[in-house]
């Protein structure tokens, strides 16, 4: 596992976000091209909004940001962070903020290695609980996390209001 480098690896993260957003969140009334164009220019400066929080976390250098390379090619990435519990005094918990496996490397053990690395990193930080969020429509991600011992803990529901 290597430490994530903004200069070398940020394109992979951009591809990850576009893969997830287009696959699971694109409104049915928009074409993929139109949605990607809108998505890629979501900030006032013309850059994607998701890069703001990632770049900030990268610059602060508090989180664990890692890539796994095989034969010089990045096959997976993880963004791990330790959070203080704001509501209860149970102490800190680990958050698997992002975990991603390049599509052609899925179902080949890469996710398992990323998860094992995350567990070890969190243990080193003294964390005893790990949380992760996934889109309800991303059945593969949900199955992956459940396979690794995660159980439903909090459910967020959404409703669209029709314009008119």
PAZAPA-4460 file (N, C-alpha, C; in steps of 0.05 Angstrom, whole numbers, plus 32768, in hexadecimal, padded with zeros to 4 digits):
% residues 164
    n_x    n_y    n_z   ca_x   ca_y   ca_z    c_x    c_y    c_z   seq   type   mol
   8011   7FE9   8000   8000   8000   8000   8012   8019   8000     1      X     A
   800B   802C   7FEF   801A   8045   7FEE   8009   805C   7FF7     2      X     A
   8016   8070   8001   8008   8089   8008   7FFE   8096   7FEF     3      X     A
   7FE6   80A0   7FEF   7FDA   80AE   7FD9   7FE9   80C8   7FD3     4      X     A
   7FED   80CE   7FBA   7FFA   80E6   7FB1   7FE7   80F6   7FA0     5      X     A
   7FE1   810F   7FA7   7FCE   811F   7F97   7FD8   8120   7F7A     6      X     A
   7FF1   8126   7F76   7FFC   8129   7F5B   7FFA   8110   7F4B     7      X     A
   7FFF   80F9   7F57   8000   80E0   7F48   7FE5   80D2   7F46     8      X     A
   7FD3   80D5   7F5A   7FBC   80C4   7F5C   7FA1   80D2   7F5B     9      X     A
   7FA0   80EC   7F59   7F86   80FA   7F5B   7F73   80F3   7F44    10      X     A
   7F7E   80EC   7F2D   7F6E   80E4   7F16   7F5E   80CB   7F1C    11      X     A
   7F6A   80B8   7F2A   7F5D   809F   7F32   7F44   80A6   7F43    12      X     A
   7F48   80B8   7F55   7F32   80C0   7F67   7F1B   80CE   7F57    13      X     A
   7F23   80DE   7F44   7F0F   80EB   7F33   7EFF   80D6   7F24    14      X     A
   7F0D   80C2   7F19   7EFF   80AC   7F0B   7EED   809C   7F1D    15      X     A
   7EF6   8097   7F36   7EE6   8089   7F4A   7ECB   8098   7F4E    16      X     A
   7ECD   80B2   7F53   7EB5   80C1   7F59   7EA2   80C2   7F41    17      X     A
   7EAD   80C5   7F29   7E9D   80C5   7F11   7E8F   80A9   7F0D    18      X     A
   7E9E   8094   7F12   7E93   8079   7F10   7E7B   8076   7F22    19      X     A
   7E7E   807D   7F3B   7E68   807A   7F4F   7E51   808D   7F49    20      X     A
   7E57   80A6   7F44   7E42   80BA   7F3F   7E32   80B3   7F26    21      X     A
   7E3F   80AC   7F10   7E31   80A5   7EF8   7E21   808B   7EFB    22      X     A
   7E2D   8078   7F08   7E20   805E   7F0B   7E08   805E   7F1E    23      X     A
   7E09   806E   7F33   7DF5   806C   7F48   7DE5   8085   7F4D    24      X     A
   7DEE   809C   7F45   7DE0   80B5   7F4C   7DD6   80C6   7F35    25      X     A
   7DDD   80BF   7F1D   7DD5   80D0   7F06   7DB6   80D0   7F03    26      X     A
   7DAA   80E8   7F03   7D8D   80E9   7EFF   7D85   80DD   7EE4    27      X     A
   7D6F   80CF   7EE3   7D67   80C2   7ECB   7D60   80D5   7EB4    28      X     A
   7D5A   80EE   7EBA   7D53   8101   7EA5   7D6B   810D   7E98    29      X     A
   7D83   8108   7EA2   7D9B   8114   7E96   7DAC   80FF   7E88    30      X     A
   7DB8   8107   7E72   7DCA   80F5   7E64   7DE4   80F3   7E74    31      X     A
   7DF3   80DE   7E6F   7E0C   80DA   7E7E   7E1F   80F1   7E78    32      X     A
   7E20   80FA   7E5E   7E32   810F   7E57   7E2A   812A   7E65    33      X     A
   7E11   8130   7E65   7E08   8149   7E72   7E0D   8148   7E90    34      X     A
   7E08   8131   7E9C   7E0D   812F   7EB9   7E2A   8131   7EC0    35      X     A
   7E3B   8124   7EB0   7E58   8125   7EB5   7E62   8142   7EB2    36      X     A
   7E58   8150   7E9E   7E60   816C   7E9A   7E59   817D   7EB2    37      X     A
   7E41   8179   7EBC   7E37   8188   7ED3   7E47   8180   7EEC    38      X     A
   7E4C   8166   7EEF   7E5A   815B   7F06   7E77   8165   7F07    39      X     A
   7E84   8165   7EF0   7EA0   816D   7EEE   7EA4   818B   7EF4    40      X     A
   7E90   819B   7EF1   7E93   81B8   7EF6   7E81   81C1   7F0D    41      X     A
   7E80   81B2   7F22   7E6D   81B9   7F38   7E77   81CF   7F4A    42      X     A
   7E91   81D6   7F4A   7E9B   81EC   7F5A   7E9B   8205   7F4A    43      X     A
   7E9C   821C   7F58   7E9C   8236   7F4A   7EB5   8239   7F39    44      X     A
   7ECB   822C   7F41   7EE4   822F   7F31   7EE5   821B   7F1A    45      X     A
   7ECF   820C   7F16   7ECE   81F9   7F00   7ED8   81DD   7F05    46      X     A
   7EE0   81D7   7F1E   7EE9   81BD   7F24   7ED3   81AD   7F32    47      X     A
   7ED6   8192   7F34   7EC2   8182   7F42   7EC1   8187   7F60    48      X     A
   7EAA   8189   7F6C   7EA8   818F   7F88   7EB5   817A   7F9A    49      X     A
   7EB4   8161   7F92   7EBF   814C   7FA3   7EDD   814F   7FA7    50      X     A
   7EEB   815C   7F95   7F08   815F   7F99   7F0E   8172   7FAF    51      X     A
   7EFC   8185   7FB6   7F01   8198   7FCB   7F07   818A   7FE6    52      X     A
   7EF5   8178   7FEF   7EFA   816B   8009   7F11   8158   8008    53      X     A
   7F15   814B   7FF2   7F2B   8139   7FEF   7F46   8148   7FF0    54      X     A
   7F48   815E   7FE1   7F60   816E   7FE1   7F66   817A   7FFC    55      X     A
   7F51   8183   800A   7F54   818E   8025   7F5F   8179   8038    56      X     A
   7F54   8161   8037   7F5D   814B   8048   7F7A   8143   8041    57      X     A
   7F80   8143   8028   7F9B   813C   801F   7FAF   8151   8029    58      X     A
   7FA8   816A   8027   7FBA   8180   8030   7FBE   817F   804E    59      X     A
   7FA9   8178   805D   7FAB   8177   807A   7FBB   815F   8084    60      X     A
   7FBC   814A   8073   7FCD   8132   8079   7FC6   8124   8093    61      X     A
   7FAC   8124   809B   7FA4   8116   80B3   7F98   80FB   80AE    62      X     A
   7F8B   80F8   8097   7F7D   80E0   808F   7F91   80CC   8083    63      X     A
   7F88   80B3   8081   7F97   809F   8073   7F8D   809D   8056    64      X     A
   7F9E   80A4   8043   7F97   80A3   8027   7FAC   8091   801A    65      X     A
   7FA2   807B   800E   7FB4   8066   8004   7FAC   805C   7FE9    66      X     A
   7FBF   8053   7FD9   7FBA   8046   7FC0   7FC9   802B   7FC0    67      X     A
   7FBF   8018   7FB2   7FCD   7FFF   7FAE   7FD3   7FFC   7F91    68      X     A
   7FEC   7FF7   7F8B   7FF5   7FF4   7F70   7FFE   7FD8   7F6B    69      X     A
   7FF8   7FCD   7F54   8002   7FB4   7F4A   8010   7FB9   7F30    70      X     A
   8029   7FB1   7F2F   803A   7FB6   7F17   8038   7FD3   7F0D    71      X     A
   8039   7FE5   7F20   8039   8002   7F19   801E   800E   7F12    72      X     A
   8009   7FFE   7F14   7FEE   8009   7F0E   7FDD   8009   7F27    73      X     A
   7FD0   8020   7F2C   7FBF   8022   7F43   7FA6   8011   7F3F    74      X     A
   7FA0   7FFF   7F52   7F89   7FED   7F50   7F74   7FF3   7F65    75      X     A
   7F7C   8002   7F7A   7F69   8009   7F8F   7F72   8020   7F9F    76      X     A
   7F5F   802C   7FAD   7F64   8044   7FBD   7F53   8044   7FD6    77      X     A
   7F5C   8050   7FEC   7F4C   8053   8004   7F52   806D   8011    78      X     A
   7F3D   8078   801D   7F3F   8091   802C   7F33   808B   8047    79      X     A
   7F44   808B   805C   7F3C   8083   8077   7F3F   809C   8089    80      X     A
   7F2B   809F   809B   7F2E   80B5   80AE   7F24   80AD   80C9    81      X     A
   7F2F   80BA   80DD   7F26   80B6   80F9   7F15   80CE   8100    82      X     A
   7EFD   80C8   810B   7EEA   80DD   8113   7EE4   80DB   8130    83      X     A
   7EE0   80F2   813D   7ED7   80F2   8158   7EB9   80F0   8158    84      X     A
   7EAD   80E1   816A   7E90   80DF   816B   7E85   80F9   8178    85      X     A
   7E74   8107   816A   7E6A   8121   8173   7E53   811E   8187    86      X     A
   7E46   8107   8188   7E2E   8105   8198   7E32   80F4   81B1    87      X     A
   7E43   80E1   81B1   7E47   80D0   81C8   7E65   80D0   81CE    88      X     A
   7E6B   80C9   81E6   7E87   80C9   81EF   7E94   80AE   81EC    89      X     A
   7E8E   80A0   81D6   7E9A   8086   81D1   7EB6   8088   81C6    90      X     A
   7EBF   80A1   81C0   7ED9   80A4   81B5   7ED8   80A5   8197    91      X     A
   7EEF   80A2   818B   7EF2   80A4   816E   7EE8   808B   8160    92      X     A
   7EE0   808E   8147   7EDA   8077   8136   7EE7   807B   811B    93      X     A
   7EEC   8065   810D   7EF8   8066   80F3   7EE3   8068   80DE    94      X     A
   7EE9   8077   80C9   7ED7   807A   80B3   7EE5   8072   8099    95      X     A
   7EDA   805E   808C   7EE4   8057   8072   7ED7   806B   805F    96      X     A
   7EE4   8081   805C   7ED8   8097   804C   7ED4   808F   802F    97      X     A
   7EE8   8082   8024   7EE6   8078   8009   7EF8   805F   8006    98      X     A
   7EEE   804C   7FF7   7EFE   8035   7FEF   7EF5   802F   7FD3    99      X     A
   7F08   802B   7FC1   7F02   8027   7FA5   7F15   8013   7F99   100      X     A
   7F0A   8002   7F88   7F1A   7FEF   7F79   7F15   7FF5   7F5B   101      X     A
   7F2A   7FF8   7F4C   7F27   7FFC   7F2F   7F17   7FE5   7F23   102      X     A
   7F03   7FEB   7F12   7EF1   7FD6   7F08   7EFE   7FBD   7EFF   103      X     A
   7F13   7FBE   7EEF   7F1F   7FA5   7EE5   7F2D   7F95   7EFA   104      X     A
   7F30   7FA0   7F12   7F3D   7F91   7F28   7F29   7F88   7F3E   105      X     A
   7F10   7F8C   7F39   7EFC   7F83   7F4D   7EFA   7F65   7F4D   106      X     A
   7EF3   7F5A   7F64   7EEF   7F3E   7F69   7F0A   7F2E   7F65   107      X     A
   7F20   7F3C   7F6B   7F3A   7F2F   7F69   7F4A   7F32   7F83   108      X     A
   7F3C   7F3A   7F99   7F49   7F3C   7FB3   7F54   7F57   7FBA   109      X     A
   7F51   7F6A   7FA8   7F5C   7F85   7FAE   7F4C   7F92   7FC4   110      X     A
   7F32   7F91   7FC4   7F22   7F9C   7FD9   7F28   7F90   7FF4   111      X     A
   7F2D   7F76   7FF4   7F34   7F68   800D   7F4E   7F73   8019   112      X     A
   7F62   7F78   8008   7F7B   7F83   8010   7F77   7FA0   801B   113      X     A
   7F68   7FB0   800C   7F62   7FCB   8015   7F54   7FCB   8030   114      X     A
   7F41   7FB9   8034   7F33   7FB7   804D   7F45   7FAF   8064   115      X     A
   7F56   7F9B   805F   7F69   7F92   8074   7F7C   7FA9   807B   116      X     A
   7F86   7FB7   8068   7F97   7FCF   806D   7F88   7FE3   807E   117      X     A
   7F6F   7FE9   8077   7F5F   7FFC   8086   7F5C   7FF3   80A3   118      X     A
   7F56   7FDA   80A7   7F53   7FCF   80C3   7F6C   7FD4   80D2   119      X     A
   7F83   7FCD   80C7   7F9D   7FD1   80D4   7FA3   7FEE   80DA   120      X     A
   7F9D   7FFF   80C7   7FA2   801C   80CA   7F91   8027   80E1   121      X     A
   7F77   801F   80E2   7F66   8028   80F8   7F6F   801D   8113   122      X     A
   7F77   8004   8114   7F81   7FF9   812D   7F99   8008   8137   123      X     A
   7FAB   8010   8125   7FC2   8020   812C   7FBA   803B   8138   124      X     A
   7FA3   8045   812F   7F99   805F   8139   7F89   805C   8152   125      X     A
   7F86   8043   815C   7F77   803F   8175   7F59   803F   8171   126      X     A
   7F50   803A   8159   7F33   803A   8153   7F28   801E   8156   127      X     A
   7F10   801C   8163   7F04   8002   8166   7EEA   7FFE   8156   128      X     A
   7EE0   8014   814A   7EC8   8012   813A   7ECD   8020   811F   129      X     A
   7EC4   8013   8109   7EC7   801E   80EE   7EAC   8021   80E2   130      X     A
   7EA7   8037   80D4   7E8E   803C   80C6   7E94   8041   80A9   131      X     A
   7E80   803B   8099   7E82   8041   807C   7E66   8047   8072   132      X     A
   7E64   8058   805D   7E4B   805E   8050   7E4C   8054   8034   133      X     A
   7E36   804B   802A   7E34   8042   800E   7E18   8049   8004   134      X     A
   7E17   804D   7FEA   7DFD   8052   7FDD   7DEC   8039   7FDF   135      X     A
   7DD3   803D   7FE6   7DC0   8026   7FE8   7DBE   8017   7FCE   136      X     A
   7DC2   8025   7FB7   7DC0   8018   7F9D   7DD9   8009   7F95   137      X     A
   7DEF   800D   7FA4   7E08   8000   7F9D   7E0A   7FE5   7FAB   138      X     A
   7DFC   7FD1   7FA0   7DF9   7FB7   7FAD   7E14   7FA9   7FB0   139      X     A
   7E26   7FAD   7F9D   7E41   7FA0   7F9F   7E50   7FAB   7FB6   140      X     A
   7E4F   7FC5   7FBB   7E5E   7FD1   7FD2   7E51   7FC7   7FEC   141      X     A
   7E37   7FC7   7FED   7E29   7FBE   8006   7E31   7FA1   800C   142      X     A
   7E31   7F90   7FF8   7E38   7F74   7FFC   7E55   7F72   8005   143      X     A
   7E67   7F82   7FF9   7E83   7F81   8001   7E87   7F89   801E   144      X     A
   7E7A   7F9F   8027   7E7D   7FA7   8042   7E71   7F93   8056   145      X     A
   7E5A   7F88   804F   7E4E   7F74   8060   7E60   7F5B   8062   146      X     A
   7E6C   7F53   804C   7E7F   7F3D   804C   7E96   7F42   805F   147      X     A
   7E9D   7F5B   8063   7EB3   7F62   8075   7EAA   7F6A   8091   148      X     A
   7E91   7F62   8098   7E88   7F64   80B3   7E79   7F7E   80BA   149      X     A
   7E74   7F8F   80A6   7E65   7FA7   80AC   7E47   7FA0   80AD   150      X     A
   7E39   7FAE   80BF   7E1C   7FA9   80C2   7E0E   7FC4   80C0   151      X     A
   7DF5   7FC5   80B6   7DE6   7FDE   80B5   7DE6   7FEB   80D1   152      X     A
   7DEB   8005   80D1   7DEC   8014   80EB   7DDA   802C   80EA   153      X     A
   7DD9   8039   80D3   7DC9   8052   80CF   7DBE   8052   80B3   154      X     A
   7DA5   8059   80AF   7D9A   805A   8095   7D90   8076   808F   155      X     A
   7D98   8080   8078   7D8F   809A   806F   7D7C   8097   8058   156      X     A
   7D65   80A4   8059   7D51   80A2   8044   7D4F   80BC   8035   157      X     A
   7D46   80BB   801C   7D44   80D3   800B   7D2A   80D2   7FFC   158      X     A
   7D1F   80E9   7FF7   7D07   80EC   7FE6   7D0B   8103   7FD4   159      X     A
   7D05   8100   7FBA   7D06   8115   7FA7   7CEB   8123   7FA5   160      X     A
   7CEB   813D   7FA5   7CD2   814C   7FA1   7CD1   8155   7F84   161      X     A
   7CBB   8150   7F78   7CB8   8157   7F5B   7CB3   8174   7F59   162      X     A
   7CC0   8180   7F45   7CBC   819D   7F40   7CA1   81A0   7F32   163      X     A
   7C94   81B5   7F37   7C7B   81B8   7F28   7C68   81C9   7F34   164      X     A
***
